């Protein structure tokens, strides 16, 4: 059932919801209104009415569902098994978002479609919540890689122009390489804007996202605030235990650096004193340059790396290539951007996959 907000008892929580609206403080995307004194106001939902919540992708679904419990209908927009970086909403998705009471997304550039969606449904009483709001967001590593691709394309284009004197075919190859360089540069412009959005892979930051979601739900349905707090407290306790397991498991490893296909583990590495060595940048679809591949191979040989990590939902070909060249093995380190069919068949959730990641890291760092 659709509802509209008319009274909000706690101004700070109202400010959180307004600020969470796509990171641009656009009041037209907020469901709150103000009275004559300037205080935000809202009314509580009837107890028989559940919140209709849309979330962007799996980790946000997991966090929201654990806070909401049975007091909300929570649905992820991005289906299981779909890589979320390049997902775009359909007309049906847009209609479902517009009809929802609340949209909760990670933010920090993860969901590149959010700004456009919220602009298109401006004026609706949709509450928008950026779960990563207020977190210390790190700069990513993708821009340098994308720019390097672009320079390679320019260089190949010049070679093609030179080869034109010897044959039109060589010229066309140069043009094609130039276009690939341009495409790599454009891909960067559509990705995370230089920010690393993968905060959920650090359990302590996941806790902050859970608390942001709890505050938003309590503001939307204050009569259930205690229930949301109880649910959030129980889930935070599990995340705190997970954090302790990572601390204990990784504090005395033989090595502290690990090679990943996708630069998704910066927050996890920082939290536990590790060093992520990414083959490519933030986008899992990004192809590393030949120069960067060479550097990774050299690093792996010098440091006697025996495991190259790849991830679910995308091809492992790059990791496989490097592993084969240095005589190492390829193994999964899961960024938990979506559940696979295998994950679902094993009833795995965020906590279970994070523990699998911990075991994978312990194995690789103690080889």
MIKEFI-395953 format. One line per 5 residues: number of its first residue (from 0); their letters; for each residue x, y, z of N, C-alpha, C. Coordinates in steps of 0.1 Angstrom, whole numbers, plus 5000, padded with zeros to 4 digits. Atoms other than C-alpha are relative to their C-alpha. Example, Ala and Ser with C-alpha at 12.3 -4.5 7.8 and 13.67 -1.06 7.14 Angstrom:
<pts>
0 = as = 5009/4988/5000/5123/4955/5078/5009/5012/5000 | 4991/4989/5000/5137/4989/5071/4992/5011/5008
</pts>
This chain:
<pts>
0 = xxxxx = 5008/4988/5000/5000/5000/5000/5009/5012/5000 | 4992/4988/5001/5014/5034/4991/4997/5009/5011 | 5003/4990/4989/5017/5060/5019/5008/5012/4997 | 4993/4987/5001/5028/5096/5022/5004/5004/5014 | 4994/4995/4987/5049/5111/5050/4994/5014/5003
5 = xxxxx = 5005/4987/4996/5032/5139/5070/5005/5006/5013 | 4995/4995/4987/5049/5141/5104/5012/4992/5003 | 4988/5006/4996/5084/5134/5115/5005/5005/5013 | 4997/4996/4986/5093/5135/5152/5014/5004/5002 | 4986/4997/4997/5130/5136/5149/5007/5006/4988
10 = xxxxx = 4995/4992/5012/5145/5163/5127/5013/4994/4995 | 4987/5005/5005/5180/5147/5125/4998/4988/4991 | 5003/5012/5008/5165/5115/5110/4994/5005/4986 | 5006/4995/5012/5145/5136/5085/5012/5006/4991 | 4988/4994/5008/5178/5154/5075/5007/4989/4994
15 = xxxxx = 4993/5011/5006/5194/5120/5069/4993/4995/4988 | 5007/5004/5012/5166/5110/5045/5001/5010/4989 | 4999/4990/5011/5168/5143/5026/5014/4999/4994 | 4987/5000/5005/5205/5142/5024/5003/4987/4992 | 4997/5012/5007/5204/5106/5013/4994/4999/4986
20 = xxxxx = 5006/5000/5013/5184/5115/4982/5010/5003/4989 | 4991/5000/5012/5210/5107/4955/5012/5009/5002 | 4988/4993/4997/5236/5127/4973/5000/5015/4995 | 5000/4987/5005/5224/5160/4958/4991/5009/5007 | 5009/4992/4992/5200/5172/4985/4989/5006/4992
25 = xxxxx = 5011/4995/5008/5173/5176/4959/4987/4998/5008 | 5011/5001/4992/5142/5184/4980/4988/4994/4993 | 5011/5006/5008/5119/5172/4952/5000/4985/5001 | 4999/5014/4999/5131/5137/4958/4996/4995/5014 | 5003/5003/4986/5122/5138/4995/4985/4999/5003
30 = xxxxx = 5014/5001/4997/5089/5127/5009/4996/5009/5012 | 5004/4992/4988/5091/5151/5039/4995/5013/4996 | 5005/4986/5001/5073/5184/5043/5003/5007/5012 | 4997/4992/4988/5077/5212/5067/4988/5008/5004 | 5011/4991/4995/5052/5231/5089/5005/5014/5001
35 = xxxxx = 4997/4985/4999/5051/5268/5097/5013/5003/5007 | 4988/4997/4992/5079/5266/5122/5013/4995/4994 | 4988/5005/5006/5102/5249/5098/5004/4986/5004 | 4997/5014/4995/5102/5215/5116/4994/4990/4990 | 5005/5011/5009/5098/5184/5094/4988/4993/5007
40 = xxxxx = 5011/5007/4994/5065/5166/5099/4996/4987/4991 | 5005/5012/5007/5051/5131/5090/4991/4993/5009 | 5009/5009/4992/5025/5106/5102/5004/4986/4999 | 4996/5014/5000/5030/5070/5111/4991/4992/4991 | 5008/5009/5008/5019/5042/5089/4990/4993/5009
45 = xxxxx = 5008/5010/4993/4989/5021/5100/5007/4988/5003 | 4992/5012/4997/5002/4991/5118/4998/4988/4991 | 5003/5011/5009/4985/4968/5093/5007/5002/4986 | 4994/4997/5013/5005/4985/5064/5015/4997/5001 | 4986/5003/5000/5039/4972/5055/5007/5011/4990
50 = xxxxx = 4992/4991/5009/5066/4995/5039/5003/4992/4988 | 4997/5005/5012/5071/4988/5003/5014/5005/4996 | 4986/4995/5001/5109/4990/4999/5007/4993/4988 | 4991/5005/5011/5130/4986/4967/5014/5004/5004 | 4986/4998/4997/5167/4982/4971/5008/4997/4987
55 = xxxxx = 4993/5001/5013/5194/4983/4944/5005/4986/4998 | 4994/5013/5002/5214/4951/4948/5002/4992/5013 | 5000/5010/4989/5222/4921/4970/5004/5005/5014 | 4996/4997/4986/5242/4935/5000/4990/5009/5007 | 5010/4991/4994/5217/4963/5005/4987/4993/5003
60 = xxxxx = 5011/5009/4997/5189/4938/5003/5002/4993/5013 | 4997/5007/4988/5205/4917/5029/4999/5008/5013 | 5000/4991/4988/5211/4946/5053/4986/5005/5003 | 5013/4995/4998/5176/4960/5048/4990/4990/5005 | 5009/5011/4996/5158/4927/5051/5002/4996/5015
65 = xxxxx = 4997/5003/4986/5176/4920/5084/4995/5011/5010 | 5005/4989/4992/5166/4954/5098/4984/5000/5000 | 5014/4998/5001/5130/4954/5085/4992/4988/5005 | 5007/5012/4996/5121/4918/5093/4988/4998/4993 | 5013/5002/5007/5085/4911/5086/4991/5013/4999
70 = xxxxx = 5008/4987/5000/5075/4948/5088/5001/5007/4987 | 4999/4994/5013/5083/4955/5052/5002/4990/4989 | 4998/5008/5012/5082/4940/5018/5013/5006/4993 | 4987/4995/5006/5118/4943/5005/5003/4992/4988 | 4997/5006/5013/5127/4936/4969/5012/5006/4993
75 = xxxxx = 4989/4995/5008/5160/4939/4950/4996/5003/4986 | 5003/4997/5014/5158/4956/4917/5009/4992/4990 | 4990/5008/5009/5189/4938/4902/4999/4986/5004 | 5002/5014/4997/5182/4901/4899/5012/4993/5004 | 4989/5009/4996/5204/4874/4913/5007/4996/4988
80 = xxxxx = 4992/5004/5011/5233/4865/4891/5003/5010/4990 | 4997/4989/5009/5234/4899/4873/5011/5009/5006 | 4989/4990/4995/5266/4920/4876/4994/5014/5000 | 5007/4987/4998/5253/4953/4890/5006/5012/4995 | 4994/4987/5004/5278/4978/4877/4994/5006/4988
85 = xxxxx = 5005/4994/5012/5263/4981/4843/4985/4998/4998 | 5014/5002/5001/5227/4973/4851/4992/5013/4998 | 5008/4988/5002/5201/4998/4839/4985/4996/5002 | 5014/5004/4998/5164/4999/4850/4992/5001/4988 | 5009/5000/5011/5137/4990/4826/4988/5010/5003
90 = xxxxx = 5012/4992/4998/5104/5009/4822/4992/4994/5012 | 5007/5007/4989/5088/4983/4845/5007/5003/5014 | 4992/4997/4988/5116/4989/4871/4997/5014/5005 | 5003/4986/4997/5109/5026/4869/4987/5001/5007 | 5014/4999/4994/5072/5021/4876/5000/4994/5014
95 = xxxxx = 4999/5006/4986/5080/4998/4906/5007/5010/5010 | 4993/4990/4991/5104/5024/4920/4990/5011/5004 | 5010/4989/4998/5078/5052/4916/4989/4996/5009 | 5011/5004/4992/5052/5031/4933/5004/4996/5014 | 4995/5004/4987/5074/5022/4963/4999/5011/5010
100 = xxxxx = 5000/4990/4990/5075/5039/4996/5015/5005/5002 | 4986/4997/4997/5113/5038/4998/5009/4993/4990 | 4989/5006/5008/5144/5032/4976/5013/5002/5008 | 4988/5000/4993/5175/5022/4994/5011/4995/4991 | 4989/5003/5009/5208/5021/4975/5013/5002/5007
105 = xxxxx = 4987/4999/4994/5245/5018/4983/5006/5014/4999 | 4994/4987/5002/5257/5051/4968/5015/4999/4997 | 4986/4998/5003/5293/5063/4964/5003/4996/4985 | 4998/5002/5014/5288/5059/4926/4997/4986/4995 | 5002/5014/5004/5279/5022/4926/4989/4999/4990
110 = xxxxx = 5011/5001/5008/5245/5027/4911/4999/5013/4991 | 4999/4989/5008/5251/5050/4882/4987/5005/4995 | 5013/4996/5006/5214/5051/4872/4992/5008/5010 | 5009/4994/4990/5201/5066/4905/4996/5014/4997 | 5003/4986/5003/5204/5102/4896/4989/5002/4990
115 = xxxxx = 5009/4999/5012/5186/5098/4863/4986/4995/5004 | 5013/5005/4996/5158/5077/4879/4993/5010/5009 | 5006/4991/4991/5152/5101/4907/4995/5013/4994 | 5004/4988/5007/5151/5130/4884/4987/4998/4992 | 5012/5003/5009/5125/5113/4862/4988/4998/5008
120 = xxxxx = 5012/5002/4991/5102/5106/4892/4999/5011/5010 | 5000/4989/4991/5108/5139/4909/4985/5004/5003 | 5014/4996/4996/5077/5150/4929/4992/4989/5006 | 5007/5011/4994/5066/5116/4940/5005/4999/5015 | 4997/5001/4985/5065/5108/4978/5010/4989/5003
125 = xxxxx = 4991/5011/4998/5094/5084/4974/5011/5004/5010 | 4989/4998/4991/5119/5082/5003/5012/4994/4994 | 4987/5005/5005/5155/5078/4991/5010/4999/5011 | 4990/5002/4990/5182/5064/5013/5013/4995/4994 | 4987/5004/5004/5219/5063/5005/5007/4994/5012
130 = xxxxx = 4995/5008/4988/5232/5036/5028/5014/5004/5004 | 4986/4997/4997/5268/5047/5025/5002/5015/5004 | 4999/4986/4996/5260/5083/5035/5007/5002/5013 | 4992/4997/4988/5285/5097/5060/5012/4991/5002 | 4988/5009/4999/5311/5069/5055/5012/5007/4993
135 = xxxxx = 4987/4995/5006/5347/5077/5046/5003/4992/4987 | 4999/5006/5013/5347/5069/5009/5014/5002/4994 | 4987/4999/5006/5380/5061/4993/5000/5003/4985 | 4999/4999/5014/5392/5071/4959/5004/4987/4994 | 4998/5013/5007/5393/5043/4934/5013/5001/4992
140 = xxxxx = 4988/5001/5008/5421/5032/4910/4997/5000/4985 | 5004/5003/5013/5402/5030/4878/5004/5011/4990 | 4997/4990/5010/5410/5064/4862/5013/4999/4994 | 4987/5002/5006/5446/5058/4858/5001/4989/4990 | 5000/5011/5010/5439/5025/4841/4993/5004/4987
145 = xxxxx = 5008/4996/5012/5412/5040/4818/5008/5009/4991 | 4992/4991/5008/5435/5068/4808/5011/4993/4993 | 4989/5007/5006/5463/5044/4801/4994/4993/4988 | 5006/5006/5012/5439/5025/4778/4999/5010/4989 | 5002/4990/5010/5431/5057/4761/5013/5004/4992
150 = xxxxx = 4987/4996/5006/5467/5066/4755/5005/4989/4991 | 4997/5011/5009/5473/5031/4741/4993/5001/4987 | 5008/4999/5012/5445/5036/4717/5005/5011/4991 | 4995/4989/5008/5459/5070/4706/5013/4995/4992 | 4987/5004/5006/5493/5054/4700/4997/4990/4989
155 = xxxxx = 5003/5010/5011/5478/5025/4680/4994/5007/4988 | 5005/4992/5011/5459/5051/4660/5011/5006/4991 | 4989/4994/5007/5491/5069/4651/5007/4989/4991 | 4994/5010/5007/5506/5036/4641/4992/4996/4987 | 5009/5003/5011/5476/5029/4619/5001/5010/4989
160 = xxxxx = 4998/4990/5010/5480/5062/4602/5012/4998/4992 | 4987/5002/5006/5516/5055/4595/4999/4988/4990 | 5001/5012/5008/5507/5020/4582/4991/5002/4988 | 5008/4997/5011/5482/5036/4558/5008/5001/4987 | 4992/4999/5012/5510/5043/4534/5004/4986/4994
165 = xxxxx = 4997/5013/5005/5516/5006/4532/4987/4991/4997 | 5012/5007/5003/5480/4995/4531/4988/5005/5008 | 5012/4994/4994/5444/5006/4539/4996/4991/5012 | 5004/5009/4989/5439/4975/4561/5007/5004/5013 | 4993/4996/4988/5466/4986/4586/4994/5013/5006
170 = xxxxx = 5006/4988/4996/5450/5020/4587/4987/4997/5008 | 5012/5003/4993/5417/5005/4597/5002/4994/5013 | 4997/5006/4987/5433/4985/4624/5004/5011/5010 | 4996/4989/4991/5448/5017/4638/4987/5008/5005 | 5012/4993/4996/5414/5034/4637/4992/4992/5010
175 = xxxxx = 5007/5009/4990/5398/5004/4655/5007/5001/5014 | 4993/4999/4987/5425/5005/4682/4997/5014/5006 | 5003/4986/4994/5419/5043/4686/4986/5000/5006 | 5013/5001/4995/5382/5036/4690/4999/4993/5013 | 5000/5008/4987/5389/5010/4717/5006/5009/5011
180 = xxxxx = 4995/4991/4990/5410/5036/4735/4990/5010/5005 | 5010/4991/4997/5382/5061/4733/4989/4993/5008 | 5011/5008/4993/5357/5034/4745/5005/4998/5014 | 4995/5002/4986/5379/5026/4775/4999/5013/5008 | 5001/4987/4993/5380/5063/4783/4986/5003/5004
185 = xxxxx = 5014/4997/4998/5342/5066/4780/4995/4991/5011 | 5005/5010/4990/5337/5035/4802/5003/5006/5014 | 4996/4994/4987/5356/5053/4830/4990/5011/5004 | 5009/4989/4997/5333/5083/4827/4986/4995/5005 | 5013/5006/4996/5302/5060/4833/5002/4992/5013
190 = xxxxx = 4999/5008/4988/5317/5042/4862/4999/5008/5013 | 5003/4995/4987/5321/5052/4898/5005/5015/5003 | 4996/4986/4998/5334/5088/4892/5013/5001/5009 | 4987/5000/4993/5368/5078/4908/4998/4996/5014 | 5002/5005/4986/5352/5066/4941/4998/4985/5000
195 = xxxxx = 5001/5015/4997/5354/5031/4955/4987/4998/5008 | 5013/5002/4993/5318/5020/4964/4999/4988/5009 | 5001/5013/4995/5326/4986/4978/5002/4999/5016 | 4999/4998/4985/5322/4996/5015/4994/4987/5007 | 5007/5011/4993/5300/4965/5023/5010/4989/5003
200 = xxxxx = 4991/5011/4998/5331/4943/5021/5009/5002/5013 | 4994/4998/4987/5344/4958/5053/4989/4999/5011 | 5011/5002/4990/5322/4945/5082/4997/5012/5009 | 5002/4988/4991/5327/4977/5103/4992/5010/4992 | 5008/4991/5008/5314/4998/5074/4986/4995/4997
205 = xxxxx = 5013/5007/5001/5286/4973/5068/4991/5004/5012 | 5008/4997/4987/5275/4980/5104/4995/5015/4998 | 5005/4986/5001/5273/5018/5096/4989/5000/4990 | 5011/5000/5010/5252/5010/5065/4987/4995/5007 | 5011/5006/4993/5229/4989/5087/4993/5010/5009
210 = xxxxx = 5006/4990/4991/5225/5017/5112/4994/5012/4992 | 5007/4990/5008/5217/5042/5084/4987/4995/4995 | 5013/5006/5004/5190/5019/5071/4991/4999/5012 | 5008/5001/4988/5177/5014/5106/4994/5014/5003 | 5005/4987/4997/5174/5052/5111/4989/5004/4990
215 = xxxxx = 5010/4996/5010/5156/5056/5078/4987/4993/5002 | 5012/5007/4998/5131/5029/5085/4992/5005/5013 | 5006/4995/4988/5125/5042/5120/4993/5014/4998 | 5007/4987/5003/5117/5077/5106/4988/4998/4991 | 5012/5003/5009/5093/5062/5080/4989/4993/5008
220 = xxxxx = 5010/5007/4992/5075/5040/5105/5004/5000/5015 | 4995/4998/4986/5082/5054/5140/4994/4990/5010 | 5006/5009/4990/5057/5031/5157/5007/4986/5000 | 4992/5013/5001/5081/5002/5147/5014/5003/5003 | 4986/4996/4998/5113/5020/5157/5007/4990/5009
225 = xxxxx = 4993/5009/4991/5120/4997/5186/5002/4986/4994 | 4998/5013/5007/5114/4966/5164/5012/5001/4991 | 4989/4998/5009/5138/4980/5138/5014/5000/5008 | 4988/4999/4992/5164/4987/5165/5004/4986/5005 | 4997/5013/4995/5161/4952/5180/5005/4991/4989
230 = xxxxx = 4995/5008/5012/5165/4936/5145/5014/5005/4996 | 4987/4995/5004/5194/4959/5137/5011/4996/5010 | 4990/5004/4990/5212/4952/5170/5004/4986/4999 | 4997/5014/5002/5209/4915/5164/5009/4997/4988 | 4992/5002/5012/5224/4917/5129/5014/5007/5002
235 = xxxxx = 4987/4993/4998/5251/4942/5140/5009/4991/5009 | 4992/5010/4991/5262/4916/5167/5006/4990/4991 | 4994/5010/5009/5267/4891/5139/5011/5006/4991 | 4990/4993/5007/5287/4917/5119/5012/5002/5008 | 4989/4998/4991/5308/4924/5149/5008/4987/5002
240 = xxxxx = 4994/5013/4999/5315/4887/5153/5008/4997/4988 | 4993/5002/5013/5325/4886/5116/5012/5008/5000 | 4989/4991/4999/5348/4915/5121/5011/4994/5008 | 4990/5006/4991/5365/4897/5150/5007/4988/4994 | 4995/5011/5007/5369/4866/5129/5011/5004/4990
245 = xxxxx = 4990/4995/5010/5387/4886/5102/5012/5004/5007 | 4989/4996/4993/5409/4902/5127/5009/4989/5005 | 4993/5012/4995/5419/4869/5143/5006/4992/4989 | 4995/5009/5011/5423/4851/5110/5011/5006/4992 | 4991/4993/5009/5444/4877/5092/5012/5007/5007
250 = xxxxx = 4990/4992/4993/5466/4892/5119/5014/4994/4999 | 4987/5006/5000/5495/4867/5117/5003/4992/4987 | 4998/5007/5013/5495/4856/5080/5015/5003/4996 | 4986/4999/5005/5529/4851/5063/5002/5011/4991 | 4999/4989/5009/5522/4877/5037/4988/5009/5002
255 = xxxxx = 5011/4990/4998/5500/4908/5035/4994/5005/4987 | 5005/4995/5013/5495/4913/4998/4993/4989/4992 | 5008/5010/5008/5470/4896/4975/4996/5007/4987 | 5003/4995/5013/5463/4899/4938/4986/4997/4996 | 5014/5002/5004/5427/4904/4926/4998/5005/4986
260 = xxxxx = 5003/4996/5013/5412/4907/4892/4993/5013/4999 | 5008/4989/4999/5389/4935/4903/5003/5008/5013 | 4996/4992/4988/5398/4964/4927/4988/5002/5009 | 5012/4999/4991/5369/4957/4950/5003/4999/5015 | 4997/5004/4986/5387/4948/4982/5009/5010/5008
265 = xxxxx = 4992/4990/4993/5403/4981/4992/4996/5003/5014 | 5004/4997/4986/5382/4987/5023/5003/4988/5009 | 4996/5012/4992/5387/4951/5035/5015/5000/5003 | 4986/5000/4998/5424/4953/5029/5005/5011/5010 | 4996/4990/4990/5427/4986/5048/4996/4997/5014
270 = xxxxx = 5005/5003/4987/5406/4974/5077/5009/4989/5007 | 4993/5011/4994/5428/4943/5083/5015/5000/4996 | 4986/4998/5002/5463/4956/5074/5006/4992/4988 | 4996/5007/5012/5465/4940/5039/5002/5010/4989 | 4998/4992/5012/5475/4953/5005/4994/4993/4988
275 = xxxxx = 5006/5005/5012/5453/4947/4975/5008/5004/4988 | 4993/4998/5012/5471/4944/4942/4991/4997/4988 | 5010/5003/5010/5444/4948/4915/5006/4999/4986 | 4995/5001/5014/5450/4936/4879/4993/5011/4992 | 5007/4989/5007/5424/4961/4867/4994/5009/5010
280 = xxxxx = 5006/4990/4991/5403/4989/4882/4987/4996/5006 | 5012/5002/4992/5370/4993/4899/4989/4992/4992 | 5010/5007/5008/5349/4980/4870/5004/4986/4997 | 4996/5014/5003/5349/4942/4867/5001/4997/4986 | 4999/5002/5014/5345/4945/4830/5012/5006/4993
285 = xxxxx = 4988/4993/5006/5376/4966/4825/5011/4991/4997 | 4989/5008/5004/5404/4950/4806/5013/5007/5003 | 4987/4994/4996/5439/4956/4820/5008/5002/4987 | 4991/4997/5011/5465/4971/4797/5011/4989/5000 | 4989/5010/5001/5494/4949/4785/5011/5004/5009
290 = xxxxx = 4989/4996/4991/5518/4970/4805/4996/4997/5014 | 5004/5003/4986/5498/4965/4837/5000/4985/5002 | 4999/5014/4999/5495/4928/4830/5014/4996/5003 | 4985/5003/4998/5533/4927/4827/5005/5003/5014 | 4996/4996/4986/5537/4945/4860/4995/4991/5010
295 = xxxxx = 5006/5009/4990/5513/4922/4878/5008/4986/5000 | 4993/5013/5002/5532/4891/4864/5014/5002/5007 | 4987/4997/4994/5565/4907/4875/4999/5000/5015 | 5002/5000/4986/5551/4914/4910/4998/4986/5006 | 5003/5014/4995/5537/4879/4914/5012/4991/5000
300 = xxxxx = 4988/5008/5000/5570/4863/4904/5009/5004/5011 | 4991/4994/4990/5590/4886/4927/4996/4996/5014 | 5005/5002/4987/5568/4880/4956/4995/4985/5002 | 5003/5014/4999/5562/4843/4949/4985/4998/5003 | 5015/5001/4998/5524/4847/4947/4995/4987/4994
305 = xxxxx = 5005/5013/5005/5507/4813/4943/4985/5000/4998 | 5014/5000/5002/5471/4824/4941/4996/5014/4994 | 5005/4988/5007/5454/4849/4917/4985/4999/5002 | 5014/5000/4997/5419/4859/4928/4992/5005/4989 | 5010/4995/5009/5390/4863/4904/4987/5000/5008
310 = xxxxx = 5012/4998/4993/5354/4869/4912/4988/4993/4993 | 5012/5006/5006/5319/4855/4905/4994/5011/4991 | 5008/4992/5009/5296/4870/4879/5007/5005/4988 | 4992/4996/5012/5324/4879/4854/5010/4989/4996 | 4990/5010/5005/5349/4860/4833/5013/5000/5008
315 = xxxxx = 4987/5001/4992/5380/4847/4851/5012/4999/4990 | 4989/5003/5010/5401/4847/4819/5013/5008/5003 | 4988/4992/4997/5425/4875/4830/5007/4993/5011 | 4993/5007/4989/5432/4858/4863/5006/4987/4996 | 4995/5013/5005/5436/4825/4846/5012/5001/4992
320 = xxxxx = 4989/4998/5008/5460/4839/4821/5013/5003/5008 | 4988/4997/4991/5483/4853/4848/5004/4988/5008 | 4997/5011/4992/5480/4823/4870/5008/4989/4992 | 4994/5010/5009/5490/4800/4841/5015/5005/4997 | 4987/4995/5004/5520/4822/4832/5010/4999/5012
325 = xxxxx = 4991/5000/4988/5534/4822/4868/5000/4987/5007 | 5002/5013/4993/5524/4786/4877/4993/5001/5013 | 5008/4999/4988/5499/4797/4903/4986/4995/4997 | 5014/5004/5002/5462/4788/4908/4991/5012/5000 | 5010/4990/5000/5432/4809/4903/4989/4996/5010
330 = xxxxx = 5010/5003/4990/5406/4811/4932/4991/5012/5001 | 5010/4990/4999/5375/4830/4940/5002/5008/5013 | 5002/4991/4989/5374/4861/4962/4987/5008/4996 | 5013/4996/5005/5338/4871/4961/4996/5015/5005 | 5004/4986/4996/5328/4909/4961/4986/5001/5004
335 = xxxxx = 5014/5001/4995/5292/4898/4969/4992/5011/4994 | 5008/4990/5007/5277/4921/4943/4987/4993/4995 | 5013/5007/5004/5250/4894/4936/5003/4985/5003 | 4999/5015/4997/5243/4858/4945/4999/4993/4987 | 5000/5009/5012/5250/4831/4919/4989/4989/5003
340 = xxxxx = 5009/5011/4997/5227/4801/4915/5006/4990/5009 | 4993/5009/4991/5253/4780/4933/4999/5005/5014 | 5002/4994/4987/5252/4805/4962/4986/4997/5006 | 5014/5002/4995/5214/4802/4964/4997/4986/5003 | 5003/5015/4998/5214/4764/4961/5006/4996/5014
345 = xxxxx = 4993/5003/4988/5238/4764/4991/4995/5008/5012 | 5006/4991/4989/5216/4789/5011/5011/5009/5006 | 4990/4991/4996/5246/4812/5013/4994/5014/5001 | 5004/4986/4998/5241/4848/5025/5013/5008/5001 | 4988/4991/4999/5264/4878/5030/5010/4994/5011
350 = xxxxx = 4991/5004/4989/5278/4864/5063/5007/4987/4995 | 4994/5013/5004/5284/4829/5048/5011/5003/4989 | 4990/4998/5010/5302/4843/5017/5012/5008/5005 | 4989/4993/4994/5323/4867/5038/5009/4990/5007 | 4991/5010/4993/5335/4837/5058/5007/4991/4990
355 = xxxxx = 4993/5007/5011/5343/4819/5025/5012/5009/4996 | 4989/4991/5003/5364/4850/5016/5011/5000/5010 | 4989/5000/4990/5382/4849/5049/5008/4987/4999 | 4992/5013/5001/5392/4812/5044/5008/5001/4987 | 4992/4999/5013/5403/4820/5008/5012/5009/5003
360 = xxxxx = 4989/4991/4997/5425/4849/5021/5010/4993/5009 | 4991/5006/4991/5439/4829/5049/5009/4989/4993 | 4993/5010/5008/5449/4801/5025/5011/5006/4991 | 4991/4994/5009/5465/4824/5000/5011/5007/5007 | 4990/4992/4993/5483/4846/5025/5009/4991/5009
365 = xx = 4992/5009/4992/5498/4816/5043/5008/4990/4991 | 4993/5009/5009/5512/4798/5012/5015/5002/5001
</pts>
